[in-house]
Amino acid sequence: METQFEAVIGLEIHVQLQTKSKAFSADSIEYGALPNTQVSPISLGHPGTLPIHNKAAIDNAIKMGLALNCDVRRVNRYARKNYFYADLPKGYQITQFDTPLCNNGSVRIKLSDGTTKNIRLTRIHMEEDTGKSMHDQDLNDTLVDYNRAGTALIEVVTEPDIKTGEEAYAFVTEIRRLVRYLDICDGNMEEGSLRCDANISVMRKGSTTFGTKVEVKNMNSISNVKRAIDFEIKRQTELILSGGTVDGETRGFNGLNGSTFSMRKKEAVNDYRYFPEPDLPPTIVTEEYLSAVRATMPELPATLYSRFTESYGLSDYDASVLVDDKHSALYFEEVVKHTPKYKQASNWISGPIRGYLNENALGMDDFCLKPAQIAEIIELIESNKISHTAATQQLFPAMTQNADASAESIVGTLGLANITDTSFIDGLVQTVLAEFPEKVTEYRAGKVGLLGLFVGEVMKRSKGKADPKTANALVKAVLEQD
């Protein structure tokens, strides 16, 4: 039975840092360039070349450490991780071994049942990326693109605190959200700028001895991280129950059928023959340097969530939806500078605006309307000058086509203003009630849910222009007359 076992999972997340050049050379890191056009003798490891530190990469790495409440090391040295593979032109990778930039720290994740869990971090260290092997470009040979070789990375390594695929999904989601808030990575797993490896083992419940660890690679989406872990837990459990043993190995993930497959025997640390990098001086992180980096950091999701729920009175759901995307959260803050209708502002961002952006394949940072314009729409609705239906179905689409116009001017041009003339609306009410005498009798007999039918008919006959509140009040007044 699977319940006899529990999983022990640790994650290694590689974050490709958004810098203009590589970690130790001036080569560009622009995505999508032709293969092997963003290389130099330094990134290709030619004899006699020397690496040099990229300060922007170090700044970004420190931001991540501060955001995760890590201890930032003051003296950071580099090491050479030696292994022979085609995507590593130097024959070694410059990384950090025994002096990682950050230690400790944690990430609080939220699960689908509303519970939270703290995932401890072991370390965050800096290193350079490898090239990219392409196995599907040629029928006979593997091709290598070195454009990515030397790109600055950080690796976020967790303690083995994760127990399920869902927890891993929540953790990677939180890391992706953080790097986007910090503007240190675009978090795009499909393009490889955020990559996750999972170390997975299972052991019998109550045991203090971990099982044999298997590392799973090649998961190009957060959902695939969950799928791979769920599959691997099941595979290892069934293997042990059938009398087999789990081999320590590196496995790949097949996204087509959700399975993992063996790639190679797992290397030991000694296989890499780590030794100090002789060509790079240590990176010294002073208190002044830390303070300067900290001053450039934006507010993080947890801070915004607290303000949205405590100061603006938003629900847990509404606040969570807003802070999930940095640009949405910041846009909301700008909208509420112009209107105190916080809930309505949240609804507009997560409703009509999000629908418009999805339909046009845009991001929130590409949205054409200013926050003050959305606040103007909200105020027109709240003051009964326009109905919510007319605002969402006619005014908002018209404004996205004419982003320089004010909401009020478009209301006038399109004739969208509510009709508040009580005599006109009362005439519609009398007409509607005269056409539904049986329904009127049922309402007066206690079937009060029919009120919506009558009001809906009034709104339909006014082509949506009757003030809904006035229509509702007049319908009730007539129905309650003897």
C-alpha positions in Angstrom: 0.0 0.0 0.0 1.3 3.5 -0.9 0.2 4.7 2.6 3.0 2.7 4.0 5.5 5.1 2.4 6.2 8.8 2.4 8.1 10.8 -0.1 11.2 13.0 0.6 11.7 15.6 -2.0 14.2 18.4 -2.5 14.2 20.8 -5.4 17.0 22.6 -7.3 15.8 25.6 -9.2 18.1 27.2 -11.8 17.2 30.9 -12.4 18.7 32.5 -15.4 19.4 36.1 -14.4 18.3 39.0 -16.5 21.5 40.8 -17.3 22.7 42.4 -20.6 25.8 40.1 -20.7 27.0 36.8 -19.4 28.3 36.0 -16.0 32.0 36.3 -16.8 32.2 37.9 -20.3 30.6 40.7 -22.3 28.7 38.3 -24.7 25.0 39.2 -25.1 22.3 36.8 -23.7 19.5 37.9 -26.0 17.1 35.0 -26.5 16.3 33.7 -30.0 19.6 34.7 -31.7 21.0 32.4 -34.4 23.0 29.5 -32.9 26.6 30.2 -31.9 26.4 33.9 -32.7 26.6 35.1 -29.0 29.9 33.6 -28.1 33.5 34.8 -27.6 36.9 33.3 -26.8 36.1 33.8 -23.1 32.7 31.9 -23.1 34.2 29.2 -25.4 37.1 28.7 -23.0 40.0 29.5 -25.3 43.5 29.3 -23.8 44.7 32.5 -22.3 41.3 34.1 -21.7 40.3 35.3 -18.3 36.8 35.7 -16.8 35.6 38.9 -15.0 32.7 39.4 -12.6 29.3 40.7 -13.7 28.1 43.1 -11.0 24.5 43.1 -12.2 24.4 39.3 -11.8 25.7 39.5 -8.3 23.1 42.3 -7.5 20.3 40.1 -8.7 21.5 37.1 -6.8 21.6 39.1 -3.6 18.1 40.4 -4.2 16.8 36.9 -4.3 18.7 36.0 -1.1 17.2 39.0 0.7 13.7 38.3 -0.6 13.9 34.7 0.9 15.4 35.9 4.2 18.7 34.2 3.6 22.0 34.8 5.4 24.2 36.5 2.8 27.8 35.5 2.8 30.3 38.3 3.0 33.2 36.6 1.3 32.3 34.5 -1.8 34.7 32.3 -3.7 34.2 30.4 -6.9 35.1 26.8 -7.9 35.5 24.8 -11.0 33.1 21.9 -11.4 34.8 19.5 -13.8 33.0 17.2 -16.2 33.3 16.4 -19.9 30.2 17.0 -21.9 29.6 18.6 -25.3 27.6 21.5 -24.0 30.4 22.6 -21.6 33.1 24.2 -23.9 35.7 24.8 -21.2 35.4 21.3 -19.8 34.4 22.8 -16.4 31.7 25.0 -15.0 32.4 28.1 -12.9 30.2 27.8 -9.8 30.2 28.1 -6.0 30.9 25.0 -4.0 31.8 25.5 -0.3 31.0 29.2 -0.1 27.6 29.8 -1.6 26.3 33.4 -1.7 23.3 32.6 0.6 22.5 30.0 3.2 19.3 29.2 5.1 16.1 31.2 4.4 12.7 29.8 3.6 9.7 30.0 1.3 6.1 29.9 2.7 3.8 28.1 0.3 0.0 28.0 0.2 -1.8 24.7 -0.7 -5.2 24.2 -2.4 -6.9 23.4 0.9 -5.9 26.8 2.3 -3.1 25.5 4.6 0.4 26.9 4.5 3.8 25.3 4.9 7.3 26.6 5.3 9.9 25.1 3.0 13.5 25.6 4.2 16.3 26.5 1.9 19.8 25.0 2.0 21.6 27.5 -0.2 21.5 29.8 -3.1 24.7 29.9 -5.1 25.9 31.6 -8.3 27.2 29.8 -11.4 27.3 29.9 -15.2 25.0 28.1 -17.6 26.0 25.5 -20.1 25.3 25.4 -23.8 22.3 23.7 -25.2 22.4 20.2 -26.8 19.9 19.7 -29.6 19.1 16.1 -30.4 16.2 16.7 -32.8 17.8 19.0 -35.4 19.9 16.3 -37.3 19.1 12.7 -38.0 22.6 11.5 -37.3 24.3 13.9 -34.9 23.6 16.0 -31.8 24.2 19.7 -32.4 25.3 22.2 -29.8 24.4 25.9 -29.5 26.8 27.7 -27.2 24.8 31.0 -27.1 23.6 30.1 -23.6 27.0 29.0 -22.3 28.2 31.4 -19.6 24.9 33.0 -18.9 24.6 34.0 -15.2 22.5 31.7 -13.0 21.6 31.2 -9.5 20.6 27.8 -8.1 18.0 27.7 -5.3 18.4 24.5 -3.3 15.8 23.4 -0.8 16.0 21.2 2.2 14.1 17.8 1.7 10.9 19.3 3.2 8.6 18.7 0.3 6.3 15.7 0.5 4.0 15.8 -2.5 3.8 17.0 -6.1 1.3 19.6 -5.1 3.8 21.1 -2.6 6.5 21.2 -5.3 4.1 22.9 -7.7 3.3 25.6 -5.0 7.0 26.1 -4.3 8.1 26.6 -7.9 5.1 28.9 -8.5 6.2 31.0 -5.6 9.8 31.2 -6.8 8.6 32.1 -10.3 6.4 34.9 -8.8 9.3 36.2 -6.7 11.8 36.4 -9.6 9.3 38.3 -11.7 8.6 40.8 -8.9 12.3 41.3 -8.4 12.8 41.7 -12.2 15.7 39.3 -12.1 14.2 36.6 -14.4 11.2 36.3 -16.7 10.4 32.9 -15.1 9.7 31.3 -18.5 10.2 27.6 -18.1 9.3 26.9 -21.7 12.3 29.0 -22.9 14.5 27.5 -20.2 15.1 30.7 -18.1 13.7 28.9 -15.1 14.5 25.2 -14.7 13.7 22.8 -12.0 15.3 19.4 -11.0 13.7 17.3 -8.4 15.5 14.9 -6.0 12.9 12.2 -5.0 13.1 9.2 -2.7 10.5 7.3 -0.7 10.9 5.6 2.7 8.6 3.7 5.0 6.6 5.9 7.4 8.3 6.1 10.8 11.7 5.4 9.3 14.6 7.8 10.0 16.6 6.5 7.0 16.0 8.1 3.6 15.6 6.0 0.6 17.8 6.0 -2.5 17.6 9.4 -4.2 16.6 9.8 -7.9 17.0 13.1 -9.7 14.5 14.0 -12.4 15.3 16.6 -15.1 13.8 18.1 -18.2 10.5 19.4 -16.8 9.6 22.4 -18.9 6.5 23.6 -17.0 5.3 23.8 -13.4 2.5 21.3 -14.0 5.1 18.9 -15.4 7.1 19.2 -12.2 4.0 17.9 -10.3 3.4 15.2 -12.8 6.9 13.9 -12.8 7.1 13.8 -9.0 3.7 12.1 -8.7 4.8 9.5 -11.2 8.2 8.9 -9.6 6.7 8.4 -6.1 4.3 5.8 -7.5 7.1 4.1 -9.5 9.5 3.9 -6.6 6.8 2.7 -4.2 5.6 -0.1 -6.5 9.2 -1.1 -7.2 9.9 -1.5 -3.5 6.6 -3.4 -2.8 7.5 -5.8 -5.6 10.8 -6.7 -4.0 13.0 -4.5 -6.2 15.5 -1.8 -5.3 15.6 1.9 -6.4 18.8 2.8 -8.3 20.4 6.1 -7.7 20.2 7.7 -11.2 19.3 10.7 -13.2 16.0 10.4 -15.0 14.3 12.4 -17.7 10.6 13.3 -17.9 8.4 12.4 -20.9 5.7 15.0 -21.1 3.7 13.1 -23.6 2.8 10.2 -21.3 3.8 11.7 -17.9 6.5 9.1 -17.2 10.2 9.3 -16.3 13.0 7.3 -18.0 16.6 6.5 -17.1 19.3 8.7 -18.4 22.5 7.9 -16.6 23.9 6.7 -13.2 23.8 9.5 -10.6 27.2 11.2 -10.2 28.8 11.6 -6.8 30.2 14.9 -5.6 33.8 13.6 -5.9 33.2 12.8 -9.6 33.3 16.6 -10.3 36.7 17.2 -8.8 35.8 20.6 -7.4 38.8 22.9 -6.8 39.1 26.7 -6.3 38.7 28.9 -9.5 42.2 30.5 -9.8 41.2 33.2 -12.3 38.5 35.0 -10.2 39.0 37.0 -7.1 36.5 36.6 -4.2 33.3 38.7 -4.3 33.2 40.8 -1.1 29.7 41.8 0.1 29.9 44.7 2.5 27.0 46.0 4.7 27.0 49.1 2.5 26.7 47.0 -0.6 23.8 45.0 1.0 22.0 48.2 1.9 22.4 49.6 -1.6 20.9 46.5 -3.2 18.1 46.3 -0.6 17.1 49.9 -1.5 16.4 48.9 -5.1 14.0 46.1 -4.2 10.3 46.5 -4.8 7.6 45.5 -2.4 7.1 41.7 -2.4 3.9 39.8 -2.8 3.5 39.1 1.0 3.6 42.8 1.8 1.1 43.7 -0.9 -1.2 40.9 0.2 -1.2 42.2 3.7 -2.1 45.7 2.6 -4.7 44.6 0.2 -6.5 42.5 2.9 -6.0 44.8 5.9 -6.0 48.3 4.5 -8.3 47.7 1.5 -10.5 45.0 2.9 -10.2 42.6 0.0 -10.9 39.0 0.5 -8.2 36.3 0.5 -9.2 35.3 -3.0 -9.2 38.8 -4.5 -5.9 39.7 -2.9 -4.3 36.5 -4.0 -5.4 36.9 -7.6 -4.0 40.5 -7.7 -0.6 39.8 -6.1 -0.1 36.7 -8.4 0.9 39.2 -11.1 3.2 42.1 -10.2 1.8 44.4 -12.9 -1.8 43.7 -11.8 -1.0 44.5 -8.2 0.7 47.7 -9.1 -2.1 48.7 -11.5 -4.7 48.1 -8.7 -2.7 50.4 -6.4 -2.8 53.1 -9.0 -6.6 52.7 -9.6 -7.4 53.1 -5.9 -5.6 56.3 -5.7 -8.5 57.7 -7.8 -11.4 55.9 -6.2 -12.2 54.4 -2.8 -14.2 51.5 -4.4 -11.5 48.9 -3.7 -13.6 45.8 -4.3 -14.9 47.2 -7.6 -11.4 48.1 -8.7 -10.3 44.5 -8.0 -13.3 43.1 -9.9 -12.5 45.2 -12.9 -8.9 44.1 -13.1 -9.6 40.4 -12.6 -12.8 40.5 -14.8 -13.1 42.7 -17.9 -9.5 43.8 -18.0 -8.1 40.3 -17.6 -10.6 39.0 -20.3 -9.5 41.7 -22.7 -5.8 41.0 -22.2 -6.3 37.2 -22.6 -8.3 37.8 -25.8 -5.6 39.9 -27.3 -2.6 37.9 -25.9 -1.3 40.9 -23.9 0.2 41.3 -20.5 -1.0 43.7 -17.8 2.0 45.9 -18.5 0.8 46.3 -22.1 -2.7 47.5 -21.1 -3.7 50.7 -23.0 -6.0 52.4 -20.4 -4.7 54.5 -17.5 -5.7 53.6 -14.0 -7.6 56.9 -13.7 -9.7 55.9 -16.6 -10.8 52.7 -14.9 -11.5 54.7 -11.8 -13.7 57.0 -13.9 -15.7 54.0 -15.2 -16.2 52.8 -11.6 -17.4 56.2 -10.4 -19.9 56.5 -13.3 -21.4 53.1 -12.3 -21.5 54.0 -8.6 -23.2 57.3 -9.3 -25.9 55.6 -11.4 -24.9 57.5 -14.5 -24.3 54.2 -16.4 -25.3 50.6 -15.8 -22.7 48.0 -15.1 -23.8 46.1 -18.2 -23.4 49.1 -20.5 -20.0 49.8 -18.9 -18.6 46.3 -19.5 -20.3 45.6 -22.8 -20.2 48.9 -24.6 -18.1 51.6 -22.7 -15.1 49.5 -21.9 -14.6 48.1 -25.4 -15.1 51.6 -26.9 -12.4 53.0 -24.6 -9.9 50.3 -25.5 -10.3 51.4 -29.1 -9.9 55.1 -28.2 -7.5 55.1 -25.2 -7.2 58.9 -25.2 -10.9 59.6 -24.6 -12.5 60.0 -21.2 -15.2 57.6 -20.1 -17.7 60.4 -19.7 -17.2 61.7 -23.2 -17.7 58.2 -24.7 -20.9 57.8 -22.6 -22.2 60.9 -24.2 -21.1 60.0 -27.7 -22.7 56.6 -27.6 -25.7 57.6 -25.6 -25.1 55.1 -22.8 -26.2 57.3 -19.9 -28.9 55.8 -17.6 -32.4 57.1 -18.0 -33.5 58.4 -14.5 -36.7 59.9 -15.7 -39.2 58.2 -13.3 -42.2 58.9 -15.4 -40.6 57.2 -18.4 -39.5 54.2 -16.3 -42.9 54.0 -14.6 -44.6 53.8 -18.0 -42.4 50.8 -18.8 -43.2 49.2 -15.5 -46.9 49.5 -16.0 -46.6 48.0 -19.5 -44.6 45.0 -18.3 -46.8 44.2 -15.3 -49.9 44.5 -17.6 -48.4 41.8 -19.9 -47.7 39.4 -17.1 -50.9 39.3 -14.9 -50.4 35.7 -13.8 -46.9 36.4 -12.7 -48.0 39.5 -10.8 -50.6 37.3 -8.9 -47.9 34.7 -8.1 -45.6 37.5 -6.8 -48.2 38.9 -4.5 -48.9 35.3 -3.3 -45.3 35.1 -2.1 -43.2 34.2 -5.1 -40.9 37.2 -4.6 -38.2 35.8 -6.8 -40.2 36.9 -9.8 -39.1 40.5 -9.1 -36.0 39.9 -11.3 -38.2 38.9 -14.2 -40.1 42.2 -14.1 -37.0 44.3 -13.7 -35.3 42.4 -16.5 -38.2 43.1 -18.8 -38.1 46.8 -18.0 -34.3 46.9 -18.6 -34.8 45.1 -21.9 -37.4 47.5 -23.2 -35.3 50.5 -22.2 -32.4 48.9 -24.1 -30.4 48.8 -20.9 -30.6 52.5 -20.3 -33.1 52.6 -17.5 -31.4 53.2 -14.1 -31.5 49.7 -12.5 -32.0 51.0 -9.0 -34.9 53.2 -10.1 -36.5 50.4 -12.1 -36.2 48.0 -9.2 -37.7 50.5 -6.7 -40.6 51.4 -9.1 -41.4 47.7 -9.8 -41.5 46.9 -6.1 -43.7 49.9 -5.4 -46.3 49.0 -7.9 -46.4 45.3 -7.0 -46.8 46.1 -3.3 -49.8 48.4 -4.0 -53.2 46.9 -3.0 
